[in-house]
Amino acid sequence: MLWNLFFALVLPVAFLIGLGDILVVQARNRGRNAALWSLAGCAATLAAGVAGFFAAPFVVDLLKPDPQKEGRVFMLSIGVPAVAAAAVVGGLLRVLPQVAKRSSSYGGAAITMKAEEWHIRDQCRACGFYFDVGDMMCQCPVCAGFYHVRCWNETAGCSACARPA
């Protein structure tokens, strides 16, 4: 009985917490709304799990497994769609390009681009690393300094152009 409670409550809650955490990190790194992506991913996972729960008896009847394995087939009918939905949301977020957020210090929007061959001699003003061809980077609209999009989002804009508070 306790084992069934673990699989019915604790495991799905832990999965959703982990999924939400992963989606928050991915969304922040890409300049997207972290709360919205986390909520959408968890909702899609729950919806797929609920659909799998209602479809599970039909799957068990269709496959006609051994009586000892009916419980496993039932749980897989719930878990597989839920994990697939989580993977789809995470994969969709990875496919979307990074977006540079507006700077909080002066309200400017950075120009986002992919690093070209001639950018490899430039360094990011925030982290100091050189750009690789294909990296998502942005350029400050005021001083024309280059940043990784992730660095721009983490520092809330250009550190050189930031006005003192």
N, C-alpha and C positions, 0 to 999 in steps of 0.2 A: 504494500500500500504506500509506504513512504517513497519507494523507488518510483512509482507512478506519479506521485506528487512532484517529485524532483523533475521528471521529464515534462510534466504538464505545466508547471509554473516557473520554477527556478531557471531551467535551461533556456526557455524562450526569452525571459526577462534579461538574462545575462547576454544572450545573443543580441537583443535589441539595444542594450546599453553599449556593447562593443561596436555594433554597426553605427549607431549614432555618433560615437566618438570618432570613428574612422571617417565618416562623412563630414563631420565638422572640420577635421584637419584638412581633408581634401578640398573642401569648399573654401576655406580660408586661404589655402595655398594658391587657389585659382582666382581669388578675388570675388567669389560668389557669396550669396547670402547663406551663411552656415546654418542658421536655425531653420530656414526654409528647406534646404537640402536634407538636413537630418530628419526633420519631420516628414518630408515626402518619402524618404527611404524607409523609415520605420513604418509609415502607414501602408506603403506598397507591400512590405514584408508581411505585415499583419493581415492585409487583405488576401494575399496569396496563401497564407497559412490557413485562414478561415475557409477559403475556397477549397483548399486541399482537404480540410476536415470534412466538409460536406460531400466531397467527391470520394473520400476514402472508402466508404462502404461499397460503392460501385466498383472501385479498383479491386478491392478484396474479392468481390463476387466474380469479376472478370478474370482475375488471375487464378483463383481457386487454389491458394497455397495450402501447405500442410497446416493443420489446426495450431501447431506450435509456432508457426511463423506468421500467423494472421496479425498479431500485434505489431510485428516489425513492418509488415507491408502497410498497415494502417498508419504508423508513425512516419514512414518514408513518404506516404502520400501527402502528409502535412509538411514535412521538412523540406522535401525537394523543391516544391514550388516557392516556399518562403526563401530559401537560400538563392534560388534562381532570381527572384525579384530583387533581392539585395544586391546581387551581382550586376543585374541590369542597371540599377540606379547608380551604383558605384562606377560602372563602366561608362555610363552616359556622362557622368561628371568628369571622368578622365578624358573623354573625347572632346569636350568643350574647351575652347582655348582660354588661356588665362586672361583676366581683365584687370587693368590697373584702376584702382579706386581713385576718387577725387582726393586731392590733398586737403587735409584739415587746416593747414596753416595759411594757405592763400586761395583755396578753392579751385585751383587749376586742375585740369584733367590731363594726364600724361598721354603721350602718343605711343601706342603699343605696336610693336613690330617683332618679327623674327630676326634674330641676329644673322647678318650676312657675313661673307668672307672677310670684308674689311673691318668688321667689328671685333675680330679676335685680338686686336692689339689694344682694345679698350678694357678698362676695369670698371666693375660696378662700384659706385661711390659709397654704397652702404657696406658691402661685405669685402670688397677688395679683390674678389676673384675675377679672372678674365672671362670674357664671354666665349662660348663655343658656338659654332655655326648651328643654327636651328633653335638656340635658346630663345625663350620669350623674354623680351626686354622692353623697356619703355624709356622715353626721353622726356625730361622735364621741359614744360613749355616756356619757362622763364629763362633758365640758364643753359639749357640744351645738354645737361649732364645725363649720362646713361645709367640705368639701374636694371637689375633683374626685376621682373614684375613682382615676384614674391618679396624681394627686399623693399621695393616701393610700397607695397601694401603693409608690410610689417612696420616700417618707419613712418607710415602715414604721409608719404610725400617726400619731397626733396629736402635733405638735411641742410643743404647750402642756402636754399631760398626760404627756409622757415623763418617766420617773424617771431621775435621773442614775445612771450606772453605778458 
